[in-house]
Amino acid sequence: MDKGTMTIKLPINIEDLLHRRTVESERIEYKEGWNPESILRTLCAFANDFHNLGGGYVVIGVAEQNGQPVMPPVGLLPEQIDAIQKEILNLGNAAIRPSYHPLTATYEVQGKTILVLWAPGGETRPYKAKTSLGNKADWAYYLRKHTSTVKASGEDERELLTLAATVPFDDRYRQNATLNDLSAYLMRDFLQDIGSELLTEARDLDMETLGRRMNVVGGPTEAVFPKNVGLLFFNEHPEQFFPATQIDVVYFPEGAGGDRFEEKIFKGPLARITQDALTYINNLYLKEGVIKHADRPEAERFWNFPLAAIEEAVVNAVYHRSYEIREPIEIRIDGNELVVLSFPGPDRSIRLEDLQAGKAVSRRYRNRRIGEFLKELDLTEGRSTGVPKILRVMRANGSPKPEFETDDERSYFLIRLPIHQAFVEPEIPTTPEVTGEVTGEVTGEVTDDMIRLLMLMEGEMTRRELQAKIGLKHDEHFRETYIKPALNAGFIAMTVPDKPQSRLQKYRLTDLGKQVLATKDKP
């Protein structure tokens, strides 16, 4: 067998593929040996990509038992691989209409050689394949149903025909771009991140060859174009091709109705801005709360917003938004909630009540290739897992239930993550100041902590200044033990009472507070 053929690799991590870590089971089929008729039908089904999942993989040389690969592999001999590759080429020309050819690669796994066929969703679907390899065989459409390849019939066949020449936006050619718009550095960086063996060859491949191997380049040799997904992931400035390809993080320290906000805009390759936006939110806006209990040694720990839920919400927006719409992904944060907004909304086949319950399953995905790359980078687990995970993570954190919102036109999709109740700053009404003598009943309710706070107050002071004077590090404990009781009793008052969360907020002694101090013995 040709040595060059033996060394060809695909942009995947072979161990992750074999153990289905980044690719769903319905997109993988294991074959102990070469079975041309069966494999032909599966290739046809992957090429039709009925649900826009990105095609699939056929692994030859690995047996299957109860849907799981059997290890170690059975393996193939070099002469078998050479014959199989030649037959695949012939079948792609003579047994599939229009012609279709998967990408092939060999791998050494536990001392055995296996052959992997990568069959991306085709660019000229729908595809037909011969029902058998006899001379008078019929032709039929095939598609995937869960983990099986079946002949399309009835409604499925009619729907498949409507997909003719309809390729998802992220898998289309970009004819106003050239190969020079793709960054070999970013492509190699991706291969390194996912642990692909293709990385060892990538430095020696020209851009067209590398692009075709990663399926981010297409077209005949005389007219080669990058695909949209390639420009979204492997161009430093994808917004020049897809306006508003960005993530805006906006923080409202005084609430959404306040006069002040902080904004950070992330632009660049999709994977980078997704990771950078999440890191930024994690570093600046996520806080952990700890409550110690007298009846048990373990402290209760929770977050204002759990990071795993934010990750799912943001990645969901990156995966499912339309890059033909000039609207960025927006993440809004204030003292009550974190909101992720993207355009457009979910497919009309999804009922909002199913979405709220975490039971919604999309019938077809808008960006089959974007999802594929995000899965390889471990940024998402797979189809229809995001919403259930958000519900699960918020529940485990003790947070209120998240909300999912869209309109009848499905023009937008909003995920609302309420803040954990322990971090809610209540709007405390101002207490009228009381003049006259302090009664014994009132002074009897004054705690030592209150007195300590009142004695340390000098004019108008911020919460942080007071907290530093008392020597406490835990914000929530200080608010619950000192500030809130003193406010409720009317001993201190806010200087900006109509905006409790104002950055200009300070506290001062009331006349009642001064009278309390006057009646107490000072240590």
C-alpha positions, -999 to 999 in steps of 0.1 A, spaced: 0 0 0 11 35 -7 29 50 23 14 84 19 -21 69 20 -12 51 53 -2 84 70 -34 104 61 -52 116 93 -85 133 100 -92 164 122 -104 142 151 -91 126 182 -93 89 174 -97 78 211 -125 103 216 -142 90 184 -139 54 194 -154 60 228 -180 85 215 -168 114 237 -173 140 211 -195 123 185 -230 110 191 -237 73 187 -260 78 157 -231 94 138 -208 64 142 -211 29 128 -186 1 136 -178 -27 111 -157 -57 119 -148 -61 83 -156 -48 48 -192 -51 39 -196 -30 8 -235 -30 4 -241 -21 41 -214 5 42 -226 20 9 -260 26 24 -246 41 55 -224 65 35 -255 75 15 -274 82 48 -245 102 62 -243 122 30 -280 130 32 -275 143 67 -312 144 73 -309 162 107 -280 185 97 -258 168 123 -227 169 102 -227 134 86 -208 106 104 -180 81 106 -177 44 96 -150 26 115 -138 -6 97 -118 -31 117 -137 -27 150 -165 -51 160 -196 -39 177 -216 -55 205 -248 -40 219 -240 -7 202 -205 -5 218 -171 -10 201 -153 -42 210 -117 -36 221 -90 -45 211 -99 -40 174 -100 -69 150 -79 -48 126 -72 -49 89 -42 -61 69 -25 -35 47 -35 -52 15 -72 -52 27 -70 -15 33 -56 -8 -2 -84 -29 -18 -111 -12 3 -100 23 -5 -100 15 -43 -135 0 -40 -148 30 -20 -136 52 -49 -154 31 -75 -186 29 -54 -186 67 -49 -187 71 -87 -209 42 -97 -232 33 -68 -242 68 -53 -259 96 -72 -247 123 -73 -211 110 -69 -199 111 -33 -166 103 -17 -158 101 20 -124 110 34 -104 80 46 -76 76 72 -59 47 89 -50 45 126 -30 22 148 -51 13 179 -38 -12 204 -15 -27 178 -41 -31 151 -47 -10 120 -82 3 114 -97 23 86 -120 53 94 -143 68 67 -154 103 74 -186 111 56 -196 148 60 -231 160 50 -230 163 12 -232 195 -7 -256 183 -34 -281 162 -15 -303 143 -16 -283 112 -25 -294 78 -38 -275 46 -35 -279 12 -51 -300 -12 -30 -276 -40 -40 -244 -42 -61 -260 -64 -88 -263 -51 -124 -301 -46 -123 -302 -31 -88 -328 -4 -78 -318 29 -63 -331 43 -30 -326 72 -6 -312 63 28 -310 82 61 -301 76 97 -327 67 123 -310 68 157 -281 43 153 -295 25 122 -294 32 84 -329 29 69 -345 34 35 -363 67 33 -400 63 27 -432 83 29 -430 116 47 -393 113 54 -386 108 16 -407 139 8 -389 159 34 -355 147 22 -364 159 -13 -371 194 -1 -336 196 12 -322 193 -24 -294 218 -28 -301 232 7 -268 232 25 -267 248 60 -252 282 60 -221 273 79 -212 245 54 -216 267 23 -187 282 2 -178 318 7 -172 330 -28 -160 365 -18 -131 349 3 -99 331 -7 -77 305 9 -55 334 22 -84 343 45 -78 311 65 -51 310 92 -29 279 92 -19 289 127 -54 288 140 -61 255 122 -30 239 137 -39 253 171 -73 236 169 -58 203 159 -35 206 189 -64 214 213 -83 183 203 -53 160 201 -56 151 164 -28 131 148 -33 153 117 -13 180 136 20 161 128 13 165 90 -3 199 91 29 219 89 38 202 57 5 206 39 -5 235 17 -36 254 27 -59 237 1 -49 202 12 -52 210 49 -85 228 44 -100 199 25 -88 174 51 -105 195 78 -135 200 55 -134 238 57 -125 242 20 -145 230 -10 -151 233 -47 -132 220 -77 -94 226 -79 -98 254 -103 -123 272 -81 -115 265 -44 -133 285 -17 -133 285 21 -165 274 38 -183 297 62 -174 275 91 -137 278 83 -139 316 83 -158 316 115 -133 295 134 -100 301 115 -100 337 105 -88 364 130 -116 388 120 -147 368 110 -169 399 115 -156 412 82 -175 384 65 -203 380 91 -212 414 107 -220 412 144 -201 380 149 -193 390 185 -203 384 221 -213 415 242 -211 412 280 -229 441 297 -230 445 335 -255 468 352 -242 475 388 -273 496 396 -298 472 379 -311 473 344 -328 506 350 -296 522 364 -277 550 347 -244 532 347 -232 500 329 -200 482 320 -195 467 286 -170 443 271 -171 432 235 -154 400 223 -146 397 186 -125 371 168 -126 334 160 -157 316 174 -139 293 198 -117 320 212 -145 345 219 -166 318 235 -138 308 259 -127 344 265 -162 356 273 -168 328 298 -134 334 314 -142 371 317 -176 364 334 -160 338 357 -133 362 369 -153 393 374 -189 385 381 -191 350 397 -191 348 435 -192 319 459 -213 319 491 -205 298 521 -229 291 550 -216 272 581 -241 251 601 -238 244 638 -253 209 634 -229 195 608 -193 200 599 -198 205 562 -204 241 550 -230 248 524 -214 262 492 -231 278 463 -226 304 436 -245 335 426 -246 320 391 -232 285 385 -205 286 358 -216 253 341 -251 267 335 -236 299 320 -213 278 298 -242 258 284 -263 290 278 -235 308 260 -224 278 239 -260 272 230 -262 307 216 -230 304 196 -241 270 182 -277 280 173 -276 317 164 -278 327 127 -247 343 113 -267 359 86 -285 381 111 -267 413 121 -273 410 158 -246 399 184 -250 375 212 -257 396 243 -250 386 279 -266 409 305 -258 407 342 -273 426 371 -280 420 408 -310 398 400 -302 377 369 -278 367 341 -295 368 306 -282 353 273 -299 367 242 -294 354 207 -312 356 173 -332 339 160 -352 316 183 -355 278 183 -371 259 154 -409 261 153 -411 223 157 -400 229 194 -428 237 218 -419 263 245 -435 242 272 -412 213 262 -382 237 263 -391 249 298 -393 212 310 -360 203 293 -377 178 270 -373 196 237 -355 178 209 -348 197 176 -355 179 144 -329 198 124 -299 219 134 -291 253 119 -253 250 121 -242 214 117 -205 222 113 -202 248 141 -217 221 165 -191 196 153 -162 219 161 -176 229 195 -180 193 204 -144 185 194 -133 213 217 -155 199 246 -175 231 247 -207 213 242 -217 177 249 -240 171 219 -275 175 206 -303 186 229 -282 184 261 -278 221 268 -312 229 283 -315 198 305 -280 205 318 -289 241 326 -319 229 346 -299 203 364 -270 226 373 -292 254 386 -312 229 407 -280 215 422 -267 250 431 -300 257 449 -308 285 424 -343 294 412 -355 277 380 -341 292 348 -365 306 322 -365 302 284 -382 327 263 -391 334 227 -419 349 207 -445 335 183 -423 344 153 -392 327 169 -373 359 162 -351 356 194 -341 332 221 -335 343 257 -321 322 286 -326 338 320 -306 325 350 -319 340 382 -293 348 409 -292 326 440 -315 339 467 -286 343 492 -271 370 469 -303 390 465 -299 425 479 -334 433 493 -348 468 487 -351 480 523 -375 509 528 -362 539 546 -373 541 582 -386 574 595 -363 589 620 -376 590 655 -369 618 679 -374 618 717 -362 594 743 -353 559 734 -377 535 752 -365 506 772 -383 483 748 -364 494 718 -330 495 735 -337 460 748 -337 447 712 -303 463 704 -276 436 699 -239 440 706 -232 438 669 -254 468 663 -237 488 690 -203 479 675 -214 490 641 -229 523 654 -198 531 674 -175 528 644 -196 550 621 -181 584 613 -202 606 591 -212 589 558 -194 556 551 -195 529 524 -203 493 531 -167 483 524 -153 510 547 -175 497 576 -167 461 568 -130 469 569 -133 486 602 -151 457 618 -125 433 602 -149 409 583 -140 394 549 -173 377 541 -197 402 524 -229 382 530 -222 377 567 -215 414 572 -247 424 554 -269 399 573 -254 404 608 -247 442 608 -262 462 580 -296 447 575 -306 446 613 -294 482 618 -313 494 588 -345 475 598 -343 490 633 -339 525 619 -305 531 635 -287 538 602 -300 550 569 -289 549 532 -277 581 516 -292 570 483 -324 552 495 -342 550 461 -312 530 447 -301 504 473 -275 490 449 -260 523 438 -222 524 436 -225 558 454 -243 542 483 -232 551 518 -247 548 553 -251 573 581 -263 573 617 -300 584 622 -311 604 652 -325 572 666 -291 555 662 -274 584 680 -298 581 708 -292 544 711 -255 551 714 -261 578 741 -280 553 763 -254 525 761 -224 521 782 -194 525 759 -166 500 765 
